[in-house]
Structures are given as C-alpha cells and as structure tokens.
Amino acid sequence: MPNLQRVPDALVPPPPLRVTFPSIPTDVIPQVVVNVLKNKFNEIAPQNLNQSEDCLTINVFRPPGISSSSKLPVVVWIFGGGFIVGAPNRYKAGMVVERSIQLNKPVVYVSLNYRLNGNS
C-alpha cells in the first residue's frame, strides 16, 4: 500500500529551546502569574532529556492504484490518551484503507503525532 510515514510537520527545536518555558507577553498576562507558571513549569519539566523531540509528524496512507489527482475523502485520526500515552501506530491505518476499498468507497487515512507531556 503506497503511504508516507513520519512526514515532518514541524522542525525539531534546537537544543537551547528544548523543554524551555515559552515566552509569554506580560502586557497580556501579569508578571506575577507568569512567575508562578514558570516556577511550576521548572518543577515538572525534565532537566536531562535524553530522547528525541522529533515527533511532530504526519502519516498518510492511500489506496494502491489511485492517481495523485483523485479526489478521495480523507479520514484524519488524532489519537487520544490525555496527553500522557498514545501513538498513531497503535491503530491499524492499513485496515481502515483496505476496508474502505472493500466497501467500494476508498479513503485516504491521515494520522498525526504530537507531543505528550513534558518528556516528548
């Protein structure tokens, strides 16, 4: 089955920006609130992150023999897991596409990966 897996949809942040507190405009949010958020962030953010942050990817599965100009419906799957666990490869994209072909209603299946908690 022709497909594209782990197509990057964002750049991996360079080391100085990895697991850092985001910049928050203090003209919108009072500095005291920013300070509390920053303290809490520093408590839960991992200090020694020894894993890749290269997880912002999209997977595209399409039926074989379909031209690139075909206009097919697209099924988009965003896995659940409460931002704690999960991955798009836990779900069988190929089965969805195969079943759509059996029903004579082929679809393109797109799943995406996103960051989970502070460690990904």
C-alpha positions as CSV (number, residue, x, y, z in Angstrom):
1,M,0.0,0.0,0.0
2,P,1.6,3.3,-1.0
3,N,2.0,5.5,2.0
4,L,4.1,8.2,3.5
5,Q,5.1,7.8,7.2
6,R,6.7,10.2,9.6
7,V,6.5,13.2,7.3
8,P,7.7,16.2,9.4
9,D,5.1,18.9,10.1
10,A,7.4,21.0,12.3
11,L,11.1,21.5,12.9
12,V,12.8,19.9,15.9
13,P,13.6,22.7,18.3
14,P,17.4,23.5,18.6
15,P,18.9,22.5,21.9
16,P,18.7,25.9,23.5
17,L,14.9,25.8,23.0
18,R,14.3,22.3,24.1
19,V,12.0,22.0,27.1
20,T,12.0,25.6,27.9
21,F,9.3,27.8,29.2
22,P,7.5,29.6,26.4
23,S,7.7,33.4,26.0
24,I,4.6,35.0,27.4
25,P,3.7,38.6,26.8
26,T,3.4,40.3,30.2
27,D,1.3,43.0,28.7
28,V,-1.5,40.4,28.5
29,I,-0.7,38.2,31.5
30,P,0.5,39.9,34.7
31,Q,4.1,39.1,35.6
32,V,3.2,37.6,38.9
33,V,1.1,34.9,37.0
34,V,4.0,34.3,34.6
35,N,6.3,33.8,37.6
36,V,4.0,31.2,39.2
37,L,3.7,29.4,35.8
38,K,7.4,29.5,35.3
39,N,8.1,28.0,38.8
40,K,5.6,25.2,38.2
41,F,7.0,24.5,34.7
42,N,10.5,24.2,36.2
43,E,9.2,21.7,38.8
44,I,7.7,19.4,36.2
45,A,10.0,19.9,33.2
46,P,12.6,17.2,32.7
47,Q,16.1,18.5,33.3
48,N,18.0,15.8,31.5
49,L,16.1,15.0,28.4
50,N,17.9,12.2,26.6
51,Q,15.3,11.5,23.9
52,S,14.4,12.9,20.6
53,E,11.8,15.6,20.2
54,D,11.4,14.6,16.6
55,C,7.8,13.5,17.0
56,L,5.8,16.1,15.1
57,T,5.0,14.0,12.1
58,I,2.1,13.1,9.8
59,N,1.4,9.7,8.3
60,V,-0.6,9.4,5.1
61,F,-2.0,6.1,3.8
62,R,-3.8,5.9,0.4
63,P,-5.2,3.0,-1.6
64,P,-2.9,1.5,-4.2
65,G,-3.5,2.3,-7.8
66,I,-5.2,5.6,-7.1
67,S,-3.8,8.5,-9.1
68,S,-2.5,11.6,-7.2
69,S,-5.2,13.7,-8.8
70,S,-8.0,11.5,-7.5
71,K,-10.4,13.3,-5.1
72,L,-10.9,10.9,-2.2
73,P,-12.4,11.6,1.2
74,V,-9.8,12.0,4.0
75,V,-10.1,10.3,7.4
76,V,-8.0,12.1,10.0
77,W,-7.1,10.2,13.1
78,I,-5.8,12.1,16.2
79,F,-5.2,9.5,18.9
80,G,-6.4,10.1,22.5
81,G,-4.6,9.4,25.7
82,G,-4.9,12.5,27.8
83,F,-1.6,13.9,26.6
84,I,0.1,11.1,28.6
85,V,0.2,8.0,26.4
86,G,-0.5,7.1,22.8
87,A,0.8,6.9,19.3
88,P,-0.7,6.8,15.8
89,N,0.9,3.5,15.0
90,R,-1.3,1.8,17.7
91,Y,-4.1,2.0,15.2
92,K,-4.2,0.0,12.0
93,A,-4.4,2.5,9.2
94,G,-4.0,-0.1,6.6
95,M,-7.1,-2.0,7.8
96,V,-9.2,1.2,7.5
97,V,-8.0,1.8,4.0
98,E,-8.4,-1.8,3.0
99,R,-12.0,-1.9,4.4
100,S,-12.8,1.3,2.5
101,I,-11.7,-0.4,-0.7
102,Q,-13.9,-3.4,0.1
103,L,-16.9,-1.1,0.6
104,N,-16.1,0.5,-2.8
105,K,-15.6,3.8,-1.0
106,P,-11.8,4.3,-0.9
107,V,-10.4,6.9,1.5
108,V,-7.1,8.4,2.4
109,Y,-6.1,7.9,6.0
110,V,-4.0,10.5,7.8
111,S,-2.8,10.2,11.3
112,L,-0.6,12.6,13.2
113,N,1.8,12.6,16.1
114,Y,2.0,15.2,18.7
115,R,4.0,15.8,21.9
116,L,2.9,14.0,25.1
117,N,3.6,15.6,28.5
118,G,6.9,17.2,29.1
119,N,9.0,14.3,28.0
120,S,8.2,14.1,24.3
